[in-house]
Amino acid sequence: MVLPKGEERAVHLAREAVELVDAGHREAASRNLREALSIAADNPDVKAAFLKIQEEEQNGHQLLDLCRRYTANKDEKSGEEAAAYLRTDGLKPEENVALESLKLLLAERAHNLSVTQDEIIAGLVRQNASVRQYISTQLQVSVTTFFDDIFDRGDGAAVCLDTVVLDPTVWPSEDTRSHCENELFQLFLAKLMESGHDQDGRALKGITRLLAVDADKLQHLIDDEGFEVILSSLDNRLPLELRSQATMATAKYLEVAGDPGTQLFSTLIAAKLTKGRLDDYIIAFSAVAAVFPVAPTAAASVFLSDEFMQSLTPLATRDAKSKKVEVFVLELLNAACINRPCREAVSKNFSEWLSHTLTNGSDEGSELAAVILAKLQASQIGPAENGKAQEEESGVSELVQRFKGLMSDSKAENISHAVEGLAFSSVKPSVKEQLAQDPAFLRGLIDLLKKHMTNSSVLYGGLMIIFNLTKFLPNLSDEQKKMTQLKDYADASTGKAKPAPPDPRDDDEVVLTRCGVVVEAGVMALLVACGRVAMPSIHDLTAKILLALTRRPKSRGVLAQQGAVKLLLGLAIPKQGGSIVVTETTQNASHALARILISVDPSHVFPSSGFPQVTSAVRPLLSLLSLPETASFSVDQPRDLLPVFESLLALTNLASYPYNESPAELIIREGWSDVEELLLSSNARVQRAACELVCNLMTCEAGVIKFAEGSKRAAQRLHILLALTDADDFETRRAAGGAMAMLTEYDAAIAAVLERPRGVQLLLGLCQETDDSLRHRGAACVANLTNASGDIGARAKATVREAGGVDILTTLLGTSSNAAVLQAGVEALKPLTPLP
């Protein structure tokens, strides 16, 4: 057997590794084996080499030898080999080897070894229970002593202490574990309180991990001094990694501490402001700004307090002192805009200063001021007077031009401010049109986002811009329109201002045009890349944007060609497989998928062999038919039936195409109950779509069985279909007639027709229609009845004669010139007339 080139190399490396280990060169053998495992871990030769070397290692203790050379000779290469060994999947050391290796490291003082010791210790703790048990035993002897020995060895080693105290399997009792956890938490706090910030990130990581799991049990250990030092680590002048850890710790503490925690937060911020020093102002403003996204209620209560405003307002001036804190004040105001009362306070108290800073502040200050002003303008409610409205439009346009200019800047911070500002500005209809009419900007925005896929704030903000451009106003039902009118009348009677009418720049036709411009700018490549980003918020926006883009029929083929179907299947179906849990993201993705499959030939999207398979689209589409378990509807908030209607159309399209694995069979197996229920829908369009789907499902055996198996339930279903041949809607009658034409080829279905008092009359009624497609279906049904054999055939002929079938068919033949109708009519009439 000829092996693939890569696998052949893996076998060669594995065999060479065995030879090397036999020659005593364990390090080289380990390198070869790791590479072989990475290429072809399942190859029999590679597996055999792995087992042989593992056996040799158990006898020779390769890891122990490496750690011994690293600690005794300070051999950095051996230390790196040991760390690489622990990183390699499958090379788990024996418990006694791991424990002896740890003891070798701990026997040396932390400063005598390189930073590699941190990675080795972390790997040993991760892989070996004996190591975790040993650390637990040492902590039980003295938490402080072991903490001091471990902490200086590195972040990974310090975090291992958290790992051990949070593992209940290595402790003799919960009380012992809890006692050590409390002491460890206090030691981390003490480290954080030491002067300097060089290791604060390490201490904060320990604090944050413990709070994330056991905040309820540990929050009482955070006193005024401890919380103050955590808040001080939110200082915007400190590195982002440090601030991120402090933010998570603060958020978790405020979450579990409740009102006392909020009060302590307020007290500590007030104390900082009372000191009146610039450093204290910066720490206070940074802390409140950091808390706004994670605990907005606590932050807002502090921000809106009289004491806070009295300290903040004098700094929003043009003097030299305020210049030193300008950026920190602006970052605070920017964060405060997340909360509506705070946003109103910012607009009332700081608008003039923000406008001044926009044109006279530092570069960063000017950018932040622009973002804040954009947020304030985007949140304004109600119509403005003509003069003021024109002034606001002009101001918004200037901000947009500023943001567009900043987006070409190479600084990541400037790009972030620009994208955030445009995300808020683009809720304005005027800005939507301004951006949509600039194709070069749209292409530039898409290219920018593709370059910043790992920057979540830039990516999310950029997608929000695209979402705002493509967002349609909600479709109101007749009941909702009536309720809106009644509310307007009620508001007018109480003196409330009448809400502004919808801006014509948000009309459906205008938004459809913008959607077309966005597609032409190449947005699909960006959205496909977003599908690979493991962030629910990004997936949610991606699905919403695609739902809007697919509303434009002209774009559906292009979107499908550029990968939309595969992307939507990925968003609509959970990666774990199984049943689909309906969320807003999965529903939007499924709805967008339905729209594409209405307009696109399924054979162009789903190849006869390959990926994606046609059946993968069935479950997402079926999920749109069923009523969500948690849904509640009322007269003024009825169920939106558009997804149901469009899903039925897409399923109808899929069911009509032959594949190796029939979509029709899967639709019947997993979605029949919903389809059957929708045949009785009070909405004429939904009923029609359901009937058309049923008609196409009659091309498979499972579909026919539902109506022609001879059971009482099957007869009831057929009676419903018969009734629909007389529906008011033309397309519904045609679909029902088509389904009956296929079903009446079976004796059980004919029997069910004959059992219904008006069954035959309904089929003959189709023969009397003026439309040839209906007459053809009717004649085909009657032909199936009159040409049936045996007792069923005799009963059918008699019933057709009694219902005036001979005259009706004769009239049909005399009035139609359609060849298909004439042929079916002749076949139906011939068995009813005696031979001459």
N, C-alpha and C positions, 0 to 999 in steps of 0.2 A: 504493500500500500504506500502510495506517495503522500507524504505529509505536506501540508501548507508550509510555505517558507518560514513564517513566524514560528510555527509549532516545531519545525525541524530544528530551528535555533534553540528553542527551549529544551528540547531533548539533549542536544549537544551540551548545553550549559549544565544540565542536571547530571549527565554522566561525568563531565569534567569536575563538578562539585564533589562527587563521590571519590574520584581519584585524589583530589586535593585534600579531603578530610583524611583519607588513608595515609597521605604523606605528612599529615600533621599541620597542614595550612588551613586551619578552621576559619579564619577571617575571610580569606579568599573564597573558600567553599561556600560560606554563608552569603557572600555577595552574589556569586553565581546562582545559588539556589533562589535567592529573592527575585532575581531577574527572571529566572525560569518560571517561578510561580506567578509572576505578574503577566507573563505571556500566555501560559497554558497550564493553569493549575489543575485541570481535569485530566491531563494526559497521563496514561498509566506509568510511563517511564519517569515522569516528573514526580508523580506520587510516590513511586518506589524509592527514588533518590531522597525525597523528603523524609520518608519513614526511616531509611538507613541512617541519614545524617542526624535525625532526631534521636535515634538510639545511641549514636556515637556521642552526641551532645550530653545525653543523660549520664554517660559514663565519664566524659571529659569535661563537662561543665563549661562550655565555651563562653557563656555569658559571665560566669563567675571569673573566668580567666581574664576577660576583657575588663571587668570592673576592678580586678586586682591590679592589673597594669595601669589602669587609669588612676587609681587612688595612690598606689605605692610609687609609681614612676612619673606621675603627672603626665601620662601619655594621652594627649588630647585625641589622637587618632583612634585609640582604643575606646575612649569615651564615646566618640561619635559612632563607632561600630556598635557599641552596646545600645545606644539610643536607637540606631537604625534597626537592630535586632528586635527591639520591643515594638517598633512601629510596623513590622512586617506581619501581615495576616498569616496565621497558622503557626508562627514560631513562638508559641507560648512557653515560657520556661517552667520547669518543675517548681513546685511550691518551695521546696527546701533550697533550691538554687536561687530563686527570687529573694527569699528572706536573707540568705547569706550575702547576696549582692547588696541589699539595702543596708545591712549592718556594716559592710565595708565602707559605704559612702558616709554613713552617720558617724563612723569612727574618726573621720577627718573633720576638722573645723570647716565651716562653710567657706571662709575666705581663702582656704588653702586649695580649693577646687574651682574649676572654671564654671561658667554658666551651664555647661553640658549636664552637670549633676542634676539640675532642675528637671530636664527632660527625662533623664533616666528614672528619677524618683517617681515622677508622674506616671511613666509607663508601667513601673512595677506595681504601683497602687491600682492602676486601672485594670491590670491583668490578673493579679494574684490575691486571693482571699487571705492567705497567710500573712501577707504584708499589711493588709488592712487590719487584721487581727492583732498584729504586733504593735501597730501604731495605737490601736485602742488600748492595749495593755499599758503602753508607756504613758498615755494620757491619764489613765486611771491612777498611775503612780504620782504624776505631777503634771498638770496641764501647762503650768507656766514654764517649767524646765524644758519640756519637749517642744512647746511653742517657740521658745527662744532659739532652740537648736534648729528648728525647721524653717522659721520665717525668713531668715536671711539667705536661704538657699535658692529662692526664686518664686515667681508667681505660681508656677505649676505645683511646686512643693507645698506652698502655703494653702492653695486651694484644696490640696489633698486632705488637709485637716478637716475642712468642711465635708468632703466626701465621706470620711470615716465617721464623723459624729452624726451624719445623717443616714448612716447605714445601720439599721436596727439589728442586723444578723451578727454583728461582731461585738455586741454588748451583753453583759450578763443580765441586765435589767433595764427597763425604761428609765427608772430613777437615776441610775448611774449614767446612762447616756445623756439624759436631760441636764444633769449636774455639770458634766464636762462641756456640753454645748453652751450652757450659760457662761462658764468661765472662759471658754474660747471666744465667745462673742465679746465679752468685756475686754479681753486682751487685744482683739482687733480694734475696738474702740480706742483703747489706750494708745496703740500704735498710731492711729489716725490723729490723736491729739498731740503727738510729738511734733516738735518744730520742723519745718521744711515739708515739701510736698514730693520729695523724690520717690518715696515708697507708698504714698497715700493711695495710689491706684491698687496696690496689692492689698492693703488693709480694707479698702472699700469693696473689693471683689469678695473678700471673706464675709464682710458685713452683709452685702447684698444677697449673696447665695443663701446665707442662713435666714435672712428675713423673708426671702422668696418662699421658703418652705415652712418656717416656724415663726412667722411674725407674731402670731397670737401669743406664743409663749415667751417671746423675747422682747416685745415692745416695752415692758415695764423696766427693762434695763437701760433704756435710753432716757437719760435725764436731760436737764437744760443744757449742760455743758456738752454732752454727747451729741444732742441734736444740733447744737450750734456749730460744732465742728463739721458735721455732715453738710449743713447749709453753706458753710464757708467754702466747701469744695465745689459748690455750684458757681463759683466766681468765673465769669466769662473770660477772664484772663488766663485761666488754667487750660491744660490740654483737653481736647474733646473726650478722649477715653475716660479721663478722670471724672469729668462732669457727667458723662453718661452713667457711670456707676453710681455717682451721688444722686442723680435724678431717680434712678430705679429704687435706691434705698429710701429716699424721701417719699416717693409715691407709695411704696409698700407700708411704710410707717404711718402715713396719713390715712391710708385705707383702713388699717386695723385699729388705730388709736381713736378714731371718731372725733367727737367734739373736743375732748381734752387735747388731742393732737393738733387740731386746727387752732385752738386757743394758744398752745405753746408756740406754734409757728408764728402767729400774729404777735405774740409777746416778744419773741426773739427779733423779729423784723423791726418792731417799734424801738427796741433797745438799740439796734444798729443805727437807726435814723436819729435817735436822740443824741448820739455821740457827735453827729454833725461833721464827721471827717469824710473826705472823699473816698477813701478806701472802704469805709463802712457803708457809704451810699452805694458804691459799686457792688459790694457783696449783697446788700439788701435787694437792689434792683435785679441783679442776676438771679437771686434765689426765687423771687416772685415770678420772674419771667420763665424760669425753668419749671415751676410748679403749675403754671397755667395749662399746659397741654395734658398733664397727668392728674391734676386735682383742681379743675377750674373753679369749683365752688369755694374751696379754701383760699385760692389765690385771689378771686374776685372780692371776697369779704375783706381781705387786707387792702387791696388796691383801692376800693371805694371808700375806705374809712377816712374820716376827716384828718386824722393824724398823718396818714400816708400822703394824702393829697397836699397837705400843708408843707410837707417836706419835698414833694416832687415838683410842685408848680414853680417855686423859685428857681429851680435848676433848668427849667425849660425857657431860658431867656438867652440874651445875646452877650452876656458878660464873659470874661475870661474863665471864671470858675466853671461855668456851665459847659464851656467847650471841652473841658477835660472829661466830663461825664456824658457828653452828647450822645455818643454811640450806645452807651449802656442804657440811657433813658429811652432812646429810640427802640432798642431791642425789647425793652419792657413794654412800651406802647404797642409795638408790633405783636407781641405775645398776647397782650390784653384784648386785642381785637377779636379773639376767639369767643369772647363772652359779650352778649348784646348790651347789657347795662354798662359794662366797661367800655365798649366801643362808643356808646353814646357819650360817656364821660370824656373820652379822648377827643371826640368831635367837638364837644362843647368847650373844653378847657385848653386844647392844644392845637387846634386847626391853624391858627395864625402862625404859631411858632413852627409848625410843620411846613407850611408854605414858605416861610423865610428860610428854613433849613434846606428845603428843596433846591433853592438857588444859591444859597450862601454857605451851606455847611461843607464839611469835608467830603471827600469822594464817597466814603462808606456811609457817612451820615446822610448825604443827599440821596443815595440809593435806598436806604431804609425809609427815609421820609416819603419817597415816592411810593414804596410798597404800602406804607400805612395809609397814605391818602387814597390809594387805589382801593384798599379794603373799605375805607369809610364811604367812598363814593359808590362802591358796589352794593353797600348795604342800605343806601338811602331808600326810603319807602314813600310812595305817593308821588303825584305829579308836581312838577315845579312850574313856577310862572315862566312865561315865554322868555323873558330876558335872562332870568336865572338859569333856565334850562339850557339856553345857548351858551352861557358862560360855563356851565358844568360840562357840556359837550366839548367845548374848546379845551378845558382843563384836562379832561380824560384823554383827549386826543394827544395832547402834549406828553402826558405820562406814558402813553402807549409808545410814542416815538422814542422816548427815553429808554424804556424797557427793551425795545427792539434793538437799539444801539448797544445796550449793555450785553445783549446776548452774544455779540461777536467778540466780547472780551475774553481773554484767556484765563482770567482768574475764576476759579470755581465758585468763590463766594459771590462775585458779581453776577455770574450766571444764575446762581440760586436765587438772588434777590430779583433779578429780571423775570425769571420764570414765575416766581411767586406773585410778583406784581401783575403780570399779564394774566395769570390764572384768575385773579380777582377782578381785574378790569374787564375780562372777556365775558363776564355775565351781562354786561351792557350790550343791548342790540347794536348800538352805533359801533362799538369796538369789534363785535363779531363781523360786521360788514367790512370794517376797515382792514381787518386781518385777512378775511376771505378774499378780498380783492387784491391781495399781495401774494401771488403764487411763489415768488422768490422767498418771501418770509416763511411760508408754510414748508417749502422744501428745506430751508435752513433749519427750521424748528425740528423737523423730523430727523434730519442728519445729526443735529445736536443731541437729541434724546438717544439716538442709537449709540452715540459715543459715551453717554453717561448712564448706561443701563445699570451700573452698580450704585449710582447715587440715587437713593430712593426718593429724596425730597425733590430733586430736579425731575426725575422721571414721573413722579406722581403729579407734580405741578404742570408739567408739559402735557400729560394726558388730560388733565382738567381743562386746559386751553382747548384741546381738540374736542373734548366732550361738550364744552360750552358752545363751540361753533356748530356742532351737529345735533344739539338738543332740541327736540320738538316740544311744543306746549302740550300739556295733557289733553287727550280727547275726552270731552264731557258727554255723558249720555243725556238724553232728553230730560230725565229726572234730575240730573245734576244741574242742568241749565236752568230748570225751573226753580230749584232750591237756591241757586245763585241769585236769580232775579228777586225772589222773596227776601233774601238776606239784604240785597241792595235797597229794597223798599223799606225794610225795617230800619236799616242804618239811616236812610234819608229822613225817616220820621223822627229819629232821635237826634238829628243834627250832625251825624257823622259825615265826614267827607266821602264822596263817592269814589271808589277806587278807580285808578287810571285804566282805560281800556288797553287791551294787549297791543304792544307795539307792532305795526305792520311788518317790521323787519324780522319778526318771529313767526310770520305766517308760514304755513306748511310748505308752500311753493318756494319761498325764499330759503327756508332751511334745506329743502331738497337740493336746491342749487348749490348751497354751501357744502352739502355732503358730497356732491359730485366733484367739487373743487378739491376737497380733502383727499378723495380717492385718487384723483389725477396727480396730486402732489406726491404720491407714493406711500401713503400711510400704512398700507397692508404689510410691508416689510417690517415696519416698526412694531405693529401689533403681533406679528408672528414671533418676533424676538421677545415681546412682553409675555407671551405664553410660556416662555422658558424661565421667567423670573418667579421664584417661589415666594410670592407675596400676595395674599388674598385681596388686598386693596387694589393692587395693579390688575389682577384678574377681573375684579369687579368692574373697574373702569373700562377695561378692554372689551368685556361683554356688552356694556352699555353703548360704547362707541359703535361696535359692529351691529348692534340692534338698530341703531339710527341709520348707519350707512346702508344696510340692506333694505331699508324702507324705499329706497330709490331703485325701481326695477332695472333701470339701465346699468346700474353698477354691479348687479349680482353676478353676472358672468365673469366680469373682471376680478371681483373679489374671490370667486371660486377658483379661478385660474391661478391666483397668487397665493393660495394656501388657506383660504378662510375656512373651508370645510374641516380640514384636519385640526385647525386651531380651535374651532367651535366644538368639535367632538371632545377635544382635550379639556375644554372648560366646562362642558356639560356633563361629562362622565367622571366620577371620582377615580383617582389613580389606583385605588385599592380594588376597584371593580365592585361587583355586586350591585345591589339596588341603588338607584339614584336618590340621594337625599336632596329634596328640592330646596334650593336657596335662591335668593335674588339673582346671584351670578349664574347658576345653572339654568334658571328659567329664562333669563335674557339670552344666554348662549343658545339654548334650545330654540327659542323663538327666532333668533337671527338665522339659525340653521334651517328652520322651516321656510323662511322667506327665500333663501337661496335655492332650496330644493323644489320650490314652486316653479321657479323660472329657468332652472338649469336642467338639461338632460342628465338624469342620474348616471347613464353609462359614461359620460364625460368626467364624472367625479369619482365614481366607484369602478375601477377596472375589474374585469372578470376574474383576474387573479392578482392579488397584491393587497396593498393597504392604501386607504382604509376600506374595510369590508362594508358592503351596503347595509348589512344588518346592524352595524354599529350605530347607525342613525335612528333606528326604530325606537329604542328605549327613550332617548331624549325627547323625541317627538311625542311619544305616548305620554310622557310625564306632563305635557301641557294639557292633556285632555282631562285628567282627573282633578277633582276639587281638592286643594290643599287642606290637610287635616285641621290646621290652625286658622283657616280663613273664616272671616265673618263678613257677611254682606248685608246691606240694608237698601232701602229705596233710594236714598241719596248717595249711597256708595255701592252700586251694583258690581257684579263680577265683570271683569273685562274679558269679553268673549273673542277679541281679535286673535290672541294667541291660539285659542281653541280652533277657530275657523282656519287660520293659516296652517296650523299643524295638520288638520284634516286634509287640506289641499296637498300638502307635501307628502303625506302618507299615501294619498291616492296616486300621486305620481310615482312613488316608489313601488307600490303594489302592482303597477301595470307593466313593470319590466322584469323579464325572466333572468334569474341568476342561479348559480349552482345551489346557493342557500336562499330559499325564497323569503323575501321580506314579508310577503302576504301571510305565510305560515306563522311567522313570528308576531305579526300584528294581531292575528287571531288568537294565538296562544297567550299573549301577555296583555292585550289591550281590548279584547272583545267586549267586556262588560261596559267599558266607557263608550265605545263606539255604538253599542246597542242602545245605551241610554240617550245618546245624542240624537238618535233617529227620532226621538220624541221631543226634541228641544222646541221651546216656544219661539226661538229666534229662527226666522225663515232661512237665513243664510247658513247658519250652523247646521240646521236640519238638511238642507240641500247638500252641503259638503259631506255630511255623514252618509247620506244616501249614495252619493257618487263613490265614496270609499267602499261602501258595501258592494256596490256594483262591480268594482274592480277586484274585490276579494272573492267574487264568485268564480274567478279563473283558477282557484286552487281547491283541492278536495276538502280541506278543513272548512273553507267558507261555505261550500255547498252543504256540508253535513249540518251546519248550524240551522239550516232551514228545511232540509230534506231527509232527516234521519228517521222521521215517522213518529217522533215523540210529541206529546202535547205541547211542550215548550217550543219545539221547532215549528209546530203549526201556528202557535201564537206569534212567533217572529214573522212567519210568512204572511200572516194576516195584516201585520203592521206594514209590511212592504207592499202588499196589495192595496192598502188604503192610500199609500203615498202615490200610487199611480193616478189618483184622482185629486192630488194636492193642487192648490192654487198656483204654486210656483212652477213654471214651465220646466226648468232644469231638474227640479225634483221629480216631476212626472217622468221625464226622459230617463233619469238614472234608475228610478224604480222599475220602469218598463224594461230597461236593459237587464237588470238583475233578474226579473221574472222570466225573461226570454231564455236565460241560461238555466234557471232553476226548474222550469217546466219540462226540461229534458228528462227529469227524474220522476218516477211514478209516485213517490211519497209526496213530492211537491204538488203534483197534479191532484192527488187525493185531498190535500189540504185546501187547494183552491175550490174543489167541488164541495167541501164541507162548509165553506163560507157562503152564506145565503146569496150575497151579491158578487161572489168571486169571479164568476165567468162574465157577468155584466161589466165589471170593472175592466177586464181585459178587452172585451169587445168595445168598451168606451174608448180605449186607445185607438182602435181601428177607425173610429169616427172623428178623430182629431183632424185639423187642417194641415198640420205639419207632418211632412213625410217621414221624419225620423221617429216620431211617435207612432205613426200608422204602421211603420215597418216593425217596430217592437211589438205592437199589439198583434199584428198578423202572425209574427213568429211565435208568440205565446199560444195563440189559438191553434196554429199548425201543430205545435207540440201536443196539445190536448187531443186534437182530432186524429192524429196519427199514432197515438198511444195504443198499445196492444192489450189484449185480454179484457178482464172485467173493467179495469180502470178506463181503458180506451172506449168501451161501450158506454159506460156512464158519462164520459166526457162528451162523446158525440151527441148523446141524447140531451144533455144539459145545454150544449151550445145551440142545438136546434131549437129547444124550448125558449131560449133567450133571444131568438130572432137572428141567430148567427148567420144563416144562409143569406138573408136579405142584406145584412150589414156587410158581409164579405162581397156579395155581388155588387153592391153600391161602391165599395172600395175599389174593385177591379174596373168599374166603369168610370171612375173619376180620377184615378191616379195614372200618371205616365212614368213614374219612377220604377225602374226595372227591378230593384230589390223588393219594393213593396208589392209589385205585381207577382213576382215569383213566390213570395211568402203567402200572398193571398190565395194563389192557385193551390199551393200545398195545403192550406187550411181548408179550402172549400171542397177539394176533390173528394175526401172521405165522406162528406156530408151529402153528396148528390149521387143517386143511383146510376149505374152504368146504363147507357142506351141499349 
